[in-house]
Amino acid sequence: MGSTWAWRKSSASGKPEDDCVEIAWTGTTVLIRDTARRRGPVVVVGPDAWTAFLSSVTDPSVHVDGDVTPVRP
């Protein structure tokens, strides 16, 4: 799964070797993985859940409510 998608790391994560999470857009879902475990589990969320999550990061009064499915590579 890791080589199929263009993974992006947050510019706010610090140095390139710092551990963080990466995301990839598949065209229908958002994939999320730990940079320290790139061959580890991947979390898959739909665009609505991803948008709600991003909103909650910028506005703590927003409640995140969406399906999150762990996927093993």
N, C-alpha and C positions, 0 to 999 in steps of 0.2 A: 504494500500500500504506500509506503514512504517514497518510492521513486516515481510514482505515477503523478503526483501532485506537486505544484509549486508551493513549498512551505514558506511562510513568512514569520519573522520574529519581530516583536515590538521594538521600535526604536528607543523606547524608554527602558529597555532591559539592561542597558549598560554595555560593557565590553562584549565583543562577539563570543568570547569563551564563557561568559556568565550563563548559568542555568536559568531557564525561563520556560515559557510555553511557546509553541509555534502553532499557527493555524494555516489551513489550506481550504480553499473554496473549490468544490467539485462541480459547481453549476447548479446543484440542488441542495447540498448540505455543507455544513462547516465541520471540518475535522480539526481536532485539538490534540496535541501531544506534548510530552515533556521533552525538552531538548536534551536532557541528560539520559533519556531512555528512548531514543528515536526508534528502536525496534520493539518497544514496549506497547502497551495498550493505547488505543486511540479512542477518544470520545467523539461521538457523532451527534450533532444537533442540527435542527432545521433552522432556516433563516429567521423565522419568527422568534424562536428561543434565543438565537444569537443576538438579535436586535434588542430583545428584552434584557439580556445579560449586559450588553454594552450600555443600555440606558441605566441599569442599576449601578453600574460603576461610576457614572457621572452624576446620578441622582439617587441617593440611598433610599428615598421614599418609594422608588419603583420596585415592585415585587416581581421576581423572576418566576415564571410559571411555564414550563415547557417540558417536553419529553427529552430525556438524555439517555442514550443507549451506549454502553461501553462495547467496544469492538476490539477483538484481538487480531493482530496482523497475521 
